Amino acid sequence: MSATDGSRIVNRLRRIEGQVRGVAQMIEDDRYCIDVLNQVQAIKAALGRAESEILKRHAACCVADAIASGDADEQKQKFSELVDLFEKAKR
């Protein structure tokens, strides 16, 4: 994956960081709860998109490299990591 893709992910995470600070300010300003909750939902959605991009990057780089290497142990490790990740997401 290119450095540009990594930069896009970092930029996305920085925007999310700003959104979180904004929500903290909303709480301090005693803003209407539904407005705060709408912003929290937006943050969760943005984090989900960031997570998807990172997962795609992992599949395109790390998993693809393991497959290309022909190393069965490395392939099993990468597959196991993905299974563990999806198991955590189900909880």
C-alpha positions, -999 to 999 in steps of 0.1 A, spaced: 0 0 0 13 34 -8 23 62 16 -5 82 1 -30 56 14 -14 58 48 -16 96 48 -53 94 40 -59 71 69 -39 94 92 -59 124 80 -91 106 86 -80 98 121 -71 134 128 -105 145 116 -120 120 141 -98 133 168 -112 168 161 -147 155 162 -140 139 196 -127 172 209 -158 189 196 -180 165 214 -161 171 247 -167 208 241 -204 202 235 -206 184 269 -188 213 286 -211 237 269 -241 217 281 -254 212 246 -286 193 239 -281 156 245 -295 144 212 -271 168 193 -242 153 213 -254 117 206 -257 125 169 -221 136 169 -211 104 188 -228 83 161 -210 102 134 -177 95 152 -185 58 154 -193 57 117 -161 75 109 -141 51 130 -158 22 112 -147 36 79 -111 41 92 -112 5 104 -123 -7 70 -95 12 53 -69 -3 77 -83 -38 71 -81 -33 34 -45 -21 37 -36 -51 58 -52 -75 33 -35 -58 3 -1 -57 20 5 -80 49 -18 -109 39 -9 -106 2 29 -107 11 23 -138 32 5 -155 4 32 -145 -21 60 -157 2 48 -193 0 56 -197 38 27 -218 52 35 -207 88 33 -170 79 1 -176 59 -15 -194 89 -4 -166 112 -20 -139 90 -52 -159 87 -53 -165 124 -49 -128 131 -79 -120 109 -100 -147 125 -91 -133 160 -100 -98 148 -134 -109 135 -141 -129 167 -134 -98 188 -158 -78 166 -186 -102 172 -184 -96 210 
